[in-house]
């Protein structure tokens, strides 16, 4: 039986146990996934935490994604470029870090919209934006990132994108895809109105992505044509299944996880 977990602080909000245990059930394995609260002061004891919980692999969430890197033996190239790890493979005493937010996002995006080169506008310049940028940069897309302050771009480890202020967005050329990586919309705010972004930026062909998954359809996504938008749940599920593959070498059952999630939310947002 494999034992897996997500570490973070606080951790009670996480959907990771629901997702992973739904996959284990569908796969017919005796594996188990739990949530472990790890205070920032405890992170230096991560190897003891791994041993005491018998972990074969684990996910990492806020606030440990960056600081966990100092405690790992190896870090994948994409995770190094982002400067954050969300998945750790345990091989005896050897810990290897990955960032499946990158692969999970791109898998979800391509499954929803199809794979081709596009002009991408990312709104926000935090940790989520770094993963989304890396995914699209790896895909060969042209990426522009808009932030409230130029200082935010000092935290990016690569310069393979165009950096602009959100106030500059009205003067930009059209983009094929607009992606919200900020938390604006979680409380039903309207991203375009909050950030004074013109509605004319969105045409009937523009694709919209919001990394928020509750509510299922934010006010931002309401600006896009039917079948031209995606919320954050496909990314969450795909990144989890990519982690499962890193740990086990097996493919996850995405359809079963989707059904479990839909049953969990009961169609509410």
Buried (B, 14 or more C-beta within 10 A) or exposed (E): EBBBBBBBBEBEEBBBBBBBBBBBBBBEEEBBBBBBEBEEEBBEEBEEBBEEBEBBBBBBBEBBBBBBBEBBEEBBEBBBBBBBBBBBBBEEEEBBBBBBBBBBBBBBBBEBBEEEEBBBBBBBBEBBBBBBBBBBBBBEBBBBBBBBEEEBBEEBEEEEBEBBEBEEBEEBEEBBBBBBBBEBBEEEBBBBEBBEBEEEBBEEEBBBBBBBBEBBBBBBBEBBEEEBBBBBBBBBBBBBBBBBBBBBEEEBBBEBBBEBBEEEEEEEE
